[in-house]
């Protein structure tokens, strides 16, 4: 599963790997908690691996 980040105007954001580490952690934690623990597979935010099963 791959998520791509967009702003409120639907313009793509820079790749997640270029984000501030604190902001990236906050977004990664949110995504990890929002995805069911029963989902089997990799979860990516742009070019950053969030979870791997």
PDB file with SEQRES, HELIX, SHEET and CRYST1 records, atoms N, CA, C and O in Angstrom:
SEQRES   1 A   53  UNK UNK UNK UNK UNK UNK UNK UNK UNK UNK UNK UNK UNK          
SEQRES   2 A   53  UNK UNK UNK UNK UNK UNK UNK UNK UNK UNK UNK UNK UNK          
SEQRES   3 A   53  UNK UNK UNK UNK UNK UNK UNK UNK UNK UNK UNK UNK UNK          
SEQRES   4 A   53  UNK UNK UNK UNK UNK UNK UNK UNK UNK UNK UNK UNK UNK          
SEQRES   5 A   53  UNK                                                          
HELIX    1 AA1 UNK A   16  UNK A   18  5                                   3    
HELIX    2 AA2 UNK A   21  UNK A   34  1                                  14    
SHEET    1 AA1 3 UNK A   2  UNK A   3  0                                        
SHEET    2 AA1 3 UNK A  43  UNK A  45  1                                        
SHEET    3 AA1 3 UNK A  48  UNK A  51 -1                                        
CRYST1    1.000    1.000    1.000  90.00  90.00  90.00 P 1           1          
ATOM      1  N   UNK A   1       0.852  -1.146   0.000  1.00  0.00           N  
ATOM      2  CA  UNK A   1       0.000   0.000   0.000  1.00  0.00           C  
ATOM      3  C   UNK A   1       0.912   1.226   0.000  1.00  0.00           C  
ATOM      4  O   UNK A   1       1.847   1.310   0.797  1.00  0.00           O  
ATOM      5  N   UNK A   2       0.642   2.161  -0.881  1.00  0.00           N  
ATOM      6  CA  UNK A   2       1.461   3.365  -0.974  1.00  0.00           C  
ATOM      7  C   UNK A   2       0.587   4.594  -0.825  1.00  0.00           C  
ATOM      8  O   UNK A   2      -0.442   4.721  -1.489  1.00  0.00           O  
ATOM      9  N   UNK A   3       1.001   5.498   0.049  1.00  0.00           N  
ATOM     10  CA  UNK A   3       0.324   6.776   0.220  1.00  0.00           C  
ATOM     11  C   UNK A   3       1.203   7.862  -0.369  1.00  0.00           C  
ATOM     12  O   UNK A   3       2.424   7.839  -0.212  1.00  0.00           O  
ATOM     13  N   UNK A   4       0.582   8.808  -1.042  1.00  0.00           N  
ATOM     14  CA  UNK A   4       1.305   9.954  -1.572  1.00  0.00           C  
ATOM     15  C   UNK A   4       0.732  11.197  -0.909  1.00  0.00           C  
ATOM     16  O   UNK A   4      -0.486  11.361  -0.834  1.00  0.00           O  
ATOM     17  N   UNK A   5       1.606  12.071  -0.429  1.00  0.00           N  
ATOM     18  CA  UNK A   5       1.182  13.246   0.328  1.00  0.00           C  
ATOM     19  C   UNK A   5       0.853  14.416  -0.593  1.00  0.00           C  
ATOM     20  O   UNK A   5       1.610  14.743  -1.506  1.00  0.00           O  
ATOM     21  N   UNK A   6      -0.301  15.040  -0.329  1.00  0.00           N  
ATOM     22  CA  UNK A   6      -0.751  16.218  -1.059  1.00  0.00           C  
ATOM     23  C   UNK A   6      -1.175  17.283  -0.059  1.00  0.00           C  
ATOM     24  O   UNK A   6      -1.548  16.965   1.070  1.00  0.00           O  
ATOM     25  N   UNK A   7      -1.119  18.553  -0.472  1.00  0.00           N  
ATOM     26  CA  UNK A   7      -1.592  19.619   0.404  1.00  0.00           C  
ATOM     27  C   UNK A   7      -3.085  19.842   0.173  1.00  0.00           C  
ATOM     28  O   UNK A   7      -3.720  19.093  -0.570  1.00  0.00           O  
ATOM     29  N   UNK A   8      -3.643  20.869   0.807  1.00  0.00           N  
ATOM     30  CA  UNK A   8      -5.083  21.132   0.727  1.00  0.00           C  
ATOM     31  C   UNK A   8      -5.532  21.509  -0.688  1.00  0.00           C  
ATOM     32  O   UNK A   8      -6.711  21.370  -1.012  1.00  0.00           O  
ATOM     33  N   UNK A   9      -4.619  21.979  -1.526  1.00  0.00           N  
ATOM     34  CA  UNK A   9      -4.945  22.345  -2.907  1.00  0.00           C  
ATOM     35  C   UNK A   9      -4.665  21.221  -3.886  1.00  0.00           C  
ATOM     36  O   UNK A   9      -4.676  21.430  -5.099  1.00  0.00           O  
ATOM     37  N   UNK A  10      -4.415  20.029  -3.361  1.00  0.00           N  
ATOM     38  CA  UNK A  10      -4.115  18.833  -4.145  1.00  0.00           C  
ATOM     39  C   UNK A  10      -2.837  18.954  -4.964  1.00  0.00           C  
ATOM     40  O   UNK A  10      -2.712  18.363  -6.037  1.00  0.00           O  
ATOM     41  N   UNK A  11      -1.896  19.724  -4.443  1.00  0.00           N  
ATOM     42  CA  UNK A  11      -0.566  19.804  -5.043  1.00  0.00           C  
ATOM     43  C   UNK A  11       0.336  18.815  -4.316  1.00  0.00           C  
ATOM     44  O   UNK A  11       0.336  18.780  -3.086  1.00  0.00           O  
ATOM     45  N   UNK A  12       1.091  18.025  -5.034  1.00  0.00           N  
ATOM     46  CA  UNK A  12       1.950  17.035  -4.365  1.00  0.00           C  
ATOM     47  C   UNK A  12       3.008  17.701  -3.484  1.00  0.00           C  
ATOM     48  O   UNK A  12       3.585  18.726  -3.848  1.00  0.00           O  
ATOM     49  N   UNK A  13       3.246  17.102  -2.333  1.00  0.00           N  
ATOM     50  CA  UNK A  13       4.291  17.572  -1.427  1.00  0.00           C  
ATOM     51  C   UNK A  13       5.623  16.943  -1.827  1.00  0.00           C  
ATOM     52  O   UNK A  13       5.641  15.950  -2.554  1.00  0.00           O  
ATOM     53  N   UNK A  14       6.740  17.511  -1.361  1.00  0.00           N  
ATOM     54  CA  UNK A  14       8.039  16.869  -1.617  1.00  0.00           C  
ATOM     55  C   UNK A  14       8.054  15.457  -1.015  1.00  0.00           C  
ATOM     56  O   UNK A  14       7.266  15.160  -0.116  1.00  0.00           O  
ATOM     57  N   UNK A  15       8.930  14.604  -1.497  1.00  0.00           N  
ATOM     58  CA  UNK A  15       9.037  13.246  -0.964  1.00  0.00           C  
ATOM     59  C   UNK A  15       9.215  13.276   0.554  1.00  0.00           C  
ATOM     60  O   UNK A  15       9.871  14.164   1.098  1.00  0.00           O  
ATOM     61  N   UNK A  16       8.625  12.302   1.217  1.00  0.00           N  
ATOM     62  CA  UNK A  16       8.647  12.246   2.676  1.00  0.00           C  
ATOM     63  C   UNK A  16      10.065  12.158   3.238  1.00  0.00           C  
ATOM     64  O   UNK A  16      10.309  12.595   4.363  1.00  0.00           O  
ATOM     65  N   UNK A  17      10.982  11.609   2.486  1.00  0.00           N  
ATOM     66  CA  UNK A  17      12.358  11.483   2.977  1.00  0.00           C  
ATOM     67  C   UNK A  17      13.034  12.844   3.152  1.00  0.00           C  
ATOM     68  O   UNK A  17      14.056  12.938   3.832  1.00  0.00           O  
ATOM     69  N   UNK A  18      12.485  13.887   2.556  1.00  0.00           N  
ATOM     70  CA  UNK A  18      13.070  15.227   2.689  1.00  0.00           C  
ATOM     71  C   UNK A  18      12.429  16.033   3.820  1.00  0.00           C  
ATOM     72  O   UNK A  18      12.861  17.151   4.099  1.00  0.00           O  
ATOM     73  N   UNK A  19      11.410  15.483   4.471  1.00  0.00           N  
ATOM     74  CA  UNK A  19      10.697  16.193   5.536  1.00  0.00           C  
ATOM     75  C   UNK A  19      11.534  16.258   6.803  1.00  0.00           C  
ATOM     76  O   UNK A  19      12.473  15.485   6.991  1.00  0.00           O  
ATOM     77  N   UNK A  20      11.172  17.198   7.665  1.00  0.00           N  
ATOM     78  CA  UNK A  20      11.729  17.304   9.007  1.00  0.00           C  
ATOM     79  C   UNK A  20      11.469  15.972   9.724  1.00  0.00           C  
ATOM     80  O   UNK A  20      10.363  15.437   9.651  1.00  0.00           O  
ATOM     81  N   UNK A  21      12.469  15.446  10.407  1.00  0.00           N  
ATOM     82  CA  UNK A  21      12.358  14.113  11.042  1.00  0.00           C  
ATOM     83  C   UNK A  21      11.214  14.047  12.053  1.00  0.00           C  
ATOM     84  O   UNK A  21      10.551  13.015  12.163  1.00  0.00           O  
ATOM     85  N   UNK A  22      10.974  15.125  12.786  1.00  0.00           N  
ATOM     86  CA  UNK A  22       9.894  15.141  13.782  1.00  0.00           C  
ATOM     87  C   UNK A  22       8.526  15.030  13.090  1.00  0.00           C  
ATOM     88  O   UNK A  22       7.654  14.284  13.535  1.00  0.00           O  
ATOM     89  N   UNK A  23       8.356  15.782  11.998  1.00  0.00           N  
ATOM     90  CA  UNK A  23       7.093  15.743  11.253  1.00  0.00           C  
ATOM     91  C   UNK A  23       6.900  14.381  10.590  1.00  0.00           C  
ATOM     92  O   UNK A  23       5.791  13.846  10.593  1.00  0.00           O  
ATOM     93  N   UNK A  24       7.946  13.823  10.031  1.00  0.00           N  
ATOM     94  CA  UNK A  24       7.859  12.509   9.397  1.00  0.00           C  
ATOM     95  C   UNK A  24       7.466  11.441  10.417  1.00  0.00           C  
ATOM     96  O   UNK A  24       6.649  10.572  10.113  1.00  0.00           O  
ATOM     97  N   UNK A  25       8.037  11.493  11.621  1.00  0.00           N  
ATOM     98  CA  UNK A  25       7.688  10.526  12.661  1.00  0.00           C  
ATOM     99  C   UNK A  25       6.215  10.643  13.042  1.00  0.00           C  
ATOM    100  O   UNK A  25       5.532   9.636  13.227  1.00  0.00           O  
ATOM    101  N   UNK A  26       5.731  11.882  13.157  1.00  0.00           N  
ATOM    102  CA  UNK A  26       4.327  12.102  13.512  1.00  0.00           C  
ATOM    103  C   UNK A  26       3.409  11.498  12.451  1.00  0.00           C  
ATOM    104  O   UNK A  26       2.431  10.831  12.788  1.00  0.00           O  
ATOM    105  N   UNK A  27       3.710  11.721  11.188  1.00  0.00           N  
ATOM    106  CA  UNK A  27       2.900  11.186  10.101  1.00  0.00           C  
ATOM    107  C   UNK A  27       3.024   9.664  10.017  1.00  0.00           C  
ATOM    108  O   UNK A  27       2.035   8.978   9.760  1.00  0.00           O  
ATOM    109  N   UNK A  28       4.210   9.141  10.227  1.00  0.00           N  
ATOM    110  CA  UNK A  28       4.433   7.693  10.193  1.00  0.00           C  
ATOM    111  C   UNK A  28       3.658   7.000  11.306  1.00  0.00           C  
ATOM    112  O   UNK A  28       3.026   5.970  11.076  1.00  0.00           O  
ATOM    113  N   UNK A  29       3.706   7.561  12.507  1.00  0.00           N  
ATOM    114  CA  UNK A  29       2.971   6.985  13.634  1.00  0.00           C  
ATOM    115  C   UNK A  29       1.471   6.996  13.370  1.00  0.00           C  
ATOM    116  O   UNK A  29       0.772   6.032  13.682  1.00  0.00           O  
ATOM    117  N   UNK A  30       0.978   8.092  12.792  1.00  0.00           N  
ATOM    118  CA  UNK A  30      -0.450   8.182  12.473  1.00  0.00           C  
ATOM    119  C   UNK A  30      -0.846   7.110  11.464  1.00  0.00           C  
ATOM    120  O   UNK A  30      -1.839   6.409  11.660  1.00  0.00           O  
ATOM    121  N   UNK A  31      -0.082   6.981  10.397  1.00  0.00           N  
ATOM    122  CA  UNK A  31      -0.397   5.976   9.382  1.00  0.00           C  
ATOM    123  C   UNK A  31      -0.342   4.571   9.951  1.00  0.00           C  
ATOM    124  O   UNK A  31      -1.208   3.744   9.668  1.00  0.00           O  
ATOM    125  N   UNK A  32       0.675   4.303  10.752  1.00  0.00           N  
ATOM    126  CA  UNK A  32       0.827   2.965  11.327  1.00  0.00           C  
ATOM    127  C   UNK A  32      -0.358   2.629  12.220  1.00  0.00           C  
ATOM    128  O   UNK A  32      -0.821   1.488  12.228  1.00  0.00           O  
ATOM    129  N   UNK A  33      -0.854   3.600  12.970  1.00  0.00           N  
ATOM    130  CA  UNK A  33      -1.991   3.343  13.858  1.00  0.00           C  
ATOM    131  C   UNK A  33      -3.308   3.258  13.083  1.00  0.00           C  
ATOM    132  O   UNK A  33      -4.247   2.598  13.528  1.00  0.00           O  
ATOM    133  N   UNK A  34      -3.379   3.920  11.935  1.00  0.00           N  
ATOM    134  CA  UNK A  34      -4.614   3.926  11.145  1.00  0.00           C  
ATOM    135  C   UNK A  34      -4.791   2.650  10.317  1.00  0.00           C  
ATOM    136  O   UNK A  34      -5.916   2.297   9.962  1.00  0.00           O  
ATOM    137  N   UNK A  35      -3.704   1.966  10.012  1.00  0.00           N  
ATOM    138  CA  UNK A  35      -3.767   0.743   9.213  1.00  0.00           C  
ATOM    139  C   UNK A  35      -4.027  -0.435  10.152  1.00  0.00           C  
ATOM    140  O   UNK A  35      -3.384  -0.567  11.194  1.00  0.00           O  
ATOM    141  N   UNK A  36      -4.946  -1.257   9.781  1.00  0.00           N  
ATOM    142  CA  UNK A  36      -5.294  -2.430  10.588  1.00  0.00           C  
ATOM    143  C   UNK A  36      -4.080  -3.311  10.830  1.00  0.00           C  
ATOM    144  O   UNK A  36      -3.248  -3.505   9.944  1.00  0.00           O  
ATOM    145  N   UNK A  37      -3.991  -3.844  12.050  1.00  0.00           N  
ATOM    146  CA  UNK A  37      -2.884  -4.751  12.348  1.00  0.00           C  
ATOM    147  C   UNK A  37      -3.014  -6.053  11.561  1.00  0.00           C  
ATOM    148  O   UNK A  37      -2.066  -6.835  11.494  1.00  0.00           O  
ATOM    149  N   UNK A  38      -4.182  -6.287  10.965  1.00  0.00           N  
ATOM    150  CA  UNK A  38      -4.410  -7.495  10.185  1.00  0.00           C  
ATOM    151  C   UNK A  38      -4.008  -7.324   8.720  1.00  0.00           C  
ATOM    152  O   UNK A  38      -4.028  -8.289   7.956  1.00  0.00           O  
ATOM    153  N   UNK A  39      -3.643  -6.098   8.324  1.00  0.00           N  
ATOM    154  CA  UNK A  39      -3.181  -5.877   6.956  1.00  0.00           C  
ATOM    155  C   UNK A  39      -1.801  -6.505   6.809  1.00  0.00           C  
ATOM    156  O   UNK A  39      -0.894  -6.225   7.593  1.00  0.00           O  
ATOM    157  N   UNK A  40      -1.652  -7.345   5.810  1.00  0.00           N  
ATOM    158  CA  UNK A  40      -0.376  -7.999   5.550  1.00  0.00           C  
ATOM    159  C   UNK A  40       0.222  -7.373   4.303  1.00  0.00           C  
ATOM    160  O   UNK A  40      -0.356  -7.459   3.220  1.00  0.00           O  
ATOM    161  N   UNK A  41       1.365  -6.751   4.454  1.00  0.00           N  
ATOM    162  CA  UNK A  41       2.036  -6.120   3.328  1.00  0.00           C  
ATOM    163  C   UNK A  41       2.811  -4.900   3.785  1.00  0.00           C  
ATOM    164  O   UNK A  41       2.804  -4.549   4.965  1.00  0.00           O  
ATOM    165  N   UNK A  42       3.470  -4.266   2.852  1.00  0.00           N  
ATOM    166  CA  UNK A  42       4.257  -3.075   3.154  1.00  0.00           C  
ATOM    167  C   UNK A  42       3.385  -1.840   3.054  1.00  0.00           C  
ATOM    168  O   UNK A  42       2.467  -1.772   2.236  1.00  0.00           O  
ATOM    169  N   UNK A  43       3.685  -0.858   3.904  1.00  0.00           N  
ATOM    170  CA  UNK A  43       3.007   0.432   3.862  1.00  0.00           C  
ATOM    171  C   UNK A  43       4.077   1.493   3.628  1.00  0.00           C  
ATOM    172  O   UNK A  43       5.043   1.593   4.385  1.00  0.00           O  
ATOM    173  N   UNK A  44       3.896   2.285   2.569  1.00  0.00           N  
ATOM    174  CA  UNK A  44       4.856   3.309   2.188  1.00  0.00           C  
ATOM    175  C   UNK A  44       4.195   4.674   2.230  1.00  0.00           C  
ATOM    176  O   UNK A  44       3.020   4.805   1.887  1.00  0.00           O  
ATOM    177  N   UNK A  45       4.927   5.677   2.641  1.00  0.00           N  
ATOM    178  CA  UNK A  45       4.539   7.075   2.508  1.00  0.00           C  
ATOM    179  C   UNK A  45       5.561   7.687   1.569  1.00  0.00           C  
ATOM    180  O   UNK A  45       6.707   7.919   1.954  1.00  0.00           O  
ATOM    181  N   UNK A  46       5.150   7.948   0.343  1.00  0.00           N  
ATOM    182  CA  UNK A  46       6.055   8.384  -0.722  1.00  0.00           C  
ATOM    183  C   UNK A  46       7.210   7.402  -0.841  1.00  0.00           C  
ATOM    184  O   UNK A  46       7.009   6.273  -1.288  1.00  0.00           O  
ATOM    185  N   UNK A  47       8.411   7.802  -0.452  1.00  0.00           N  
ATOM    186  CA  UNK A  47       9.589   6.946  -0.597  1.00  0.00           C  
ATOM    187  C   UNK A  47      10.118   6.419   0.741  1.00  0.00           C  
ATOM    188  O   UNK A  47      11.277   6.015   0.837  1.00  0.00           O  
ATOM    189  N   UNK A  48       9.263   6.425   1.776  1.00  0.00           N  
ATOM    190  CA  UNK A  48       9.661   5.973   3.112  1.00  0.00           C  
ATOM    191  C   UNK A  48       8.816   4.773   3.512  1.00  0.00           C  
ATOM    192  O   UNK A  48       7.587   4.833   3.472  1.00  0.00           O  
ATOM    193  N   UNK A  49       9.466   3.692   3.893  1.00  0.00           N  
ATOM    194  CA  UNK A  49       8.767   2.496   4.347  1.00  0.00           C  
ATOM    195  C   UNK A  49       8.273   2.731   5.771  1.00  0.00           C  
ATOM    196  O   UNK A  49       9.071   2.993   6.671  1.00  0.00           O  
ATOM    197  N   UNK A  50       6.951   2.637   5.979  1.00  0.00           N  
ATOM    198  CA  UNK A  50       6.349   2.851   7.289  1.00  0.00           C  
ATOM    199  C   UNK A  50       6.254   1.542   8.062  1.00  0.00           C  
ATOM    200  O   UNK A  50       6.584   1.481   9.246  1.00  0.00           O  
ATOM    201  N   UNK A  51       5.799   0.498   7.379  1.00  0.00           N  
ATOM    202  CA  UNK A  51       5.655  -0.802   8.035  1.00  0.00           C  
ATOM    203  C   UNK A  51       5.890  -1.913   7.026  1.00  0.00           C  
ATOM    204  O   UNK A  51       5.496  -1.804   5.865  1.00  0.00           O  
ATOM    205  N   UNK A  52       6.528  -2.970   7.471  1.00  0.00           N  
ATOM    206  CA  UNK A  52       6.771  -4.129   6.629  1.00  0.00           C  
ATOM    207  C   UNK A  52       6.382  -5.376   7.410  1.00  0.00           C  
ATOM    208  O   UNK A  52       6.807  -5.558   8.551  1.00  0.00           O  
ATOM    209  N   UNK A  53       5.572  -6.235   6.794  1.00  0.00           N  
ATOM    210  CA  UNK A  53       5.166  -7.484   7.462  1.00  0.00           C  
ATOM    211  C   UNK A  53       5.793  -8.654   6.782  1.00  0.00           C  
ATOM    212  O   UNK A  53       5.576  -9.795   7.192  1.00  0.00           O  
TER     213      UNK A  53                                                      
END                                                                             
